[in-house]
Amino acid sequence: MVVEIIPVLKLPTITDGDNISDLVCKAAEKQGTPIQNNDIIVVTHVVVSRAEGSVVNLNSVKPSDFAKSIAAKSEKDPALVEVVLQQAESIVRMRKGCLITLTKHGLICANSGVDKSNVPGDRTVALLPNDPDDSAKRIREGIQRHAGKVVSVIVSDTHGRPLRDGEINVAIGVSGLVPIRDRKGENDLFGYVLKAKRTAIADELASAAELVMGQADEAIPAAIIRGYPVQESDEATAKDMIRPLEQELFV
């Protein structure tokens, strides 16, 4: 198996109302790597949120007394904390410079996924898309209309991990692929029958795309993964990857 990871270069700065599907297809065509059948398109949530208008100017936010209290404890901007709390179901962990929440999407992440990086404006932040799976579906349908090819789409975000330093890209929205490969019942190299092997394919693909997308001045908001055979599905969602809280050991 040969897997290629192709950055989609020279995309314009995405703003409210932009059609990500058409822009990705046109940029891929222009750079000589047009979309092909079975490509997996990975798009960062920040550009999805910008296209959907899910951005907030912190200057327009009035922090509540509770947000001010949390901001003092975590040493964060009270307006930012107010936005984070509005996007959260609950606070999971908090300390100086760190606020971990459970989002309305069921994700556990820093600052409810509210992101300042790669967002134009000193006081502007991007929220997570309201429904990342629906965002992935609409982008996928748009790419398939434009390119006439069958593809899958992943909307990605950068997350930390318990007891591991550094961040990785994970899938917060998917369309067109089963995000987890259940390998229970398969045999390993020596004939042992696997009993608890479930591979987070969508997260691994999102992390692979991060290798060419980056987060700093090299930031590229989309990538094409070519050559990896996913299990296709029109029904599977990234929500299938969320472990129930009662089974989670680190919360």
C-alpha positions as CSV (number, residue, x, y, z in Angstrom):
1,M,0.0,0.0,0.0
2,V,1.3,3.5,-0.9
3,V,-0.5,6.4,0.8
4,E,0.1,10.0,-0.3
5,I,-0.6,13.1,1.8
6,I,-1.0,16.1,-0.5
7,P,-1.3,19.6,0.9
8,V,-3.9,21.8,-0.8
9,L,-1.9,25.0,-1.4
10,K,-2.8,28.6,-2.1
11,L,-6.3,28.5,-0.7
12,P,-7.5,32.1,-0.1
13,T,-8.3,33.3,3.4
14,I,-11.6,31.7,4.1
15,T,-14.4,34.0,5.3
16,D,-18.1,33.8,6.1
17,G,-20.1,32.4,3.3
18,D,-17.2,30.9,1.3
19,N,-17.7,27.6,-0.5
20,I,-15.0,25.4,0.9
21,S,-15.8,22.5,-1.5
22,D,-15.3,24.6,-4.6
23,L,-12.2,26.4,-3.3
24,V,-10.5,23.1,-2.4
25,C,-11.4,21.5,-5.8
26,K,-10.1,24.6,-7.7
27,A,-6.9,24.8,-5.7
28,A,-6.3,21.1,-6.1
29,E,-6.8,21.4,-9.9
30,K,-4.6,24.4,-10.2
31,Q,-1.7,22.7,-8.4
32,G,-2.0,19.6,-10.6
33,T,-3.5,17.2,-8.1
34,P,-7.2,17.2,-8.9
35,I,-9.6,15.3,-6.7
36,Q,-9.7,11.6,-7.5
37,N,-12.1,8.8,-6.6
38,N,-11.6,7.5,-3.0
39,D,-9.6,10.6,-1.9
40,I,-10.0,11.6,1.7
41,I,-10.2,15.3,2.2
42,V,-9.1,16.7,5.6
43,V,-10.2,20.2,6.5
44,T,-9.3,22.1,9.7
45,H,-12.3,23.1,11.8
46,V,-11.0,26.7,11.9
47,V,-11.7,27.4,8.2
48,V,-15.0,25.5,8.4
49,S,-16.0,27.7,11.3
50,R,-15.0,30.8,9.5
51,A,-16.9,29.8,6.4
52,E,-20.0,29.1,8.5
53,G,-19.7,32.4,10.5
54,S,-18.9,30.6,13.8
55,V,-16.5,33.3,14.9
56,V,-16.8,35.8,17.8
57,N,-15.2,39.1,18.4
58,L,-14.2,39.1,22.1
59,N,-14.8,42.9,22.3
60,S,-18.5,42.2,21.9
61,V,-18.6,39.8,24.8
62,K,-19.8,40.8,28.2
63,P,-18.4,38.3,30.8
64,S,-20.6,37.1,33.6
65,D,-19.6,37.2,37.2
66,F,-19.0,33.4,37.0
67,A,-16.8,33.8,33.9
68,K,-14.8,36.5,35.7
69,S,-14.3,34.2,38.7
70,I,-13.1,31.3,36.4
71,A,-10.9,33.7,34.5
72,A,-9.2,34.8,37.7
73,K,-8.6,31.2,38.8
74,S,-7.3,30.1,35.4
75,E,-5.6,33.4,34.5
76,K,-7.4,33.8,31.2
77,D,-9.2,36.6,29.5
78,P,-12.7,36.9,31.0
79,A,-14.3,37.5,27.6
80,L,-12.7,34.3,26.3
81,V,-13.8,32.4,29.3
82,E,-17.4,33.5,28.8
83,V,-17.3,32.2,25.2
84,V,-15.7,28.9,26.4
85,L,-18.4,28.5,29.0
86,Q,-21.2,29.2,26.5
87,Q,-19.8,26.3,24.4
88,A,-19.4,23.9,27.3
89,E,-21.6,21.4,29.1
90,S,-19.3,21.4,32.1
91,I,-15.8,22.2,33.3
92,V,-13.6,19.0,33.6
93,R,-10.3,20.4,34.8
94,M,-9.0,23.8,35.6
95,R,-5.7,25.3,36.7
96,K,-3.4,28.3,35.9
97,G,-3.5,28.8,32.1
98,C,-5.6,25.7,31.5
99,L,-9.3,25.2,31.2
100,I,-10.6,21.7,30.0
101,T,-14.3,21.4,29.3
102,L,-16.8,18.9,28.0
103,T,-18.4,20.6,24.9
104,K,-21.9,20.5,23.7
105,H,-20.6,18.1,21.0
106,G,-19.5,15.6,23.6
107,L,-15.8,16.4,23.2
108,I,-13.4,16.9,26.1
109,C,-10.8,19.5,25.0
110,A,-9.1,22.7,26.0
111,N,-11.3,25.9,26.0
112,S,-14.3,24.1,24.4
113,G,-12.3,24.0,21.2
114,V,-12.4,27.8,21.0
115,D,-9.5,28.7,18.8
116,K,-7.4,31.9,18.3
117,S,-4.8,30.5,15.9
118,N,-5.2,31.2,12.2
119,V,-8.2,33.5,12.8
120,P,-7.9,37.0,11.4
121,G,-8.2,39.8,14.0
122,D,-6.5,40.3,17.3
123,R,-9.7,39.7,19.4
124,T,-11.5,37.3,17.1
125,V,-11.8,33.5,17.9
126,A,-13.3,30.6,16.1
127,L,-15.8,28.3,17.7
128,L,-16.2,24.6,16.8
129,P,-18.7,24.1,14.0
130,N,-22.2,23.7,15.4
131,D,-22.4,20.2,13.9
132,P,-19.0,19.0,12.5
133,D,-20.5,15.9,11.0
134,D,-23.0,17.9,9.1
135,S,-20.3,20.3,8.0
136,A,-18.2,17.3,6.7
137,K,-21.3,16.0,4.9
138,R,-22.0,19.3,3.1
139,I,-18.3,19.7,2.1
140,R,-18.2,16.1,0.8
141,E,-21.4,16.6,-1.2
142,G,-20.0,19.8,-2.7
143,I,-16.7,18.2,-3.6
144,Q,-18.5,15.3,-5.2
145,R,-20.7,17.7,-7.3
146,H,-17.7,19.8,-8.4
147,A,-15.2,17.0,-9.1
148,G,-17.6,14.2,-10.0
149,K,-15.7,11.8,-7.7
150,V,-16.6,9.8,-4.7
151,V,-14.7,11.1,-1.7
152,S,-14.7,11.1,2.1
153,V,-14.3,14.2,4.3
154,I,-12.8,14.7,7.8
155,V,-13.1,17.9,9.8
156,S,-10.1,18.0,12.1
157,D,-9.1,19.8,15.3
158,T,-5.9,19.8,17.4
159,H,-6.3,18.1,20.8
160,G,-4.1,17.2,23.7
161,R,-4.1,13.7,25.3
162,P,-4.1,12.5,29.0
163,L,-0.6,11.8,30.2
164,R,1.0,12.6,26.8
165,D,2.9,15.7,25.9
166,G,2.2,17.4,22.6
167,E,-0.9,17.7,20.5
168,I,-2.3,15.7,17.6
169,N,-5.0,16.2,15.0
170,V,-8.2,14.3,15.6
171,A,-11.4,14.0,13.7
172,I,-14.4,15.9,15.1
173,G,-16.6,15.5,12.0
174,V,-16.6,12.8,9.3
175,S,-18.6,12.0,6.2
176,G,-18.3,9.0,3.8
177,L,-16.2,6.7,6.0
178,V,-16.5,4.5,9.1
179,P,-14.2,6.3,11.7
180,I,-13.3,3.1,13.7
181,R,-12.1,-0.2,12.3
182,D,-13.2,-2.9,14.6
183,R,-10.7,-5.8,14.4
184,K,-12.1,-8.0,17.1
185,G,-12.0,-11.6,15.9
186,E,-9.1,-11.1,13.4
187,N,-5.9,-13.1,13.9
188,D,-2.6,-11.5,14.5
189,L,0.7,-12.6,13.0
190,F,1.0,-15.6,15.3
191,G,-2.6,-16.7,15.1
192,Y,-3.8,-15.0,18.3
193,V,-7.5,-13.9,18.0
194,L,-7.8,-10.2,18.7
195,K,-10.3,-9.5,21.4
196,A,-10.3,-5.7,21.9
197,K,-8.7,-4.1,18.9
198,R,-10.5,-1.0,17.6
199,T,-8.5,1.4,15.5
200,A,-9.4,5.0,15.3
201,I,-8.9,5.3,11.6
202,A,-10.4,8.8,11.3
203,D,-8.1,10.2,14.0
204,E,-5.0,8.5,12.4
205,L,-5.9,10.0,9.1
206,A,-6.4,13.5,10.6
207,S,-3.0,13.2,12.4
208,A,-1.4,12.1,9.2
209,A,-2.8,15.1,7.4
210,E,-1.4,17.4,10.1
211,L,2.1,16.5,8.9
212,V,1.6,18.7,5.8
213,M,-0.9,21.1,7.2
214,G,0.9,22.6,10.2
215,Q,-0.3,25.1,12.8
216,A,2.1,28.1,12.5
217,D,3.2,30.3,9.6
218,E,3.1,27.2,7.3
219,A,-0.6,26.6,8.1
220,I,-2.4,24.9,5.3
221,P,-6.1,24.4,6.0
222,A,-6.8,21.3,3.8
223,A,-5.0,18.1,2.6
224,I,-5.8,15.2,0.4
225,I,-5.0,11.7,1.6
226,R,-4.8,9.3,-1.4
227,G,-4.4,5.6,-1.5
228,Y,-5.8,4.6,1.9
229,P,-8.8,2.2,1.6
230,V,-11.4,3.3,4.1
231,Q,-14.7,1.5,4.7
232,E,-17.3,3.7,3.1
233,S,-20.4,4.8,4.9
234,D,-23.1,7.4,4.4
235,E,-24.4,7.0,8.0
236,A,-21.3,6.8,10.2
237,T,-20.3,10.0,12.2
238,A,-17.5,11.2,14.4
239,K,-19.9,10.8,17.3
240,D,-19.3,7.1,17.0
241,M,-15.8,7.7,18.4
242,I,-17.0,9.4,21.6
243,R,-16.5,7.1,24.6
244,P,-19.3,7.2,27.1
245,L,-18.3,9.2,30.2
246,E,-19.1,6.2,32.5
247,Q,-16.3,4.3,30.6
248,E,-13.7,7.1,30.7
249,L,-10.9,6.6,33.2
250,F,-9.4,10.1,33.0
251,V,-12.4,12.3,33.8
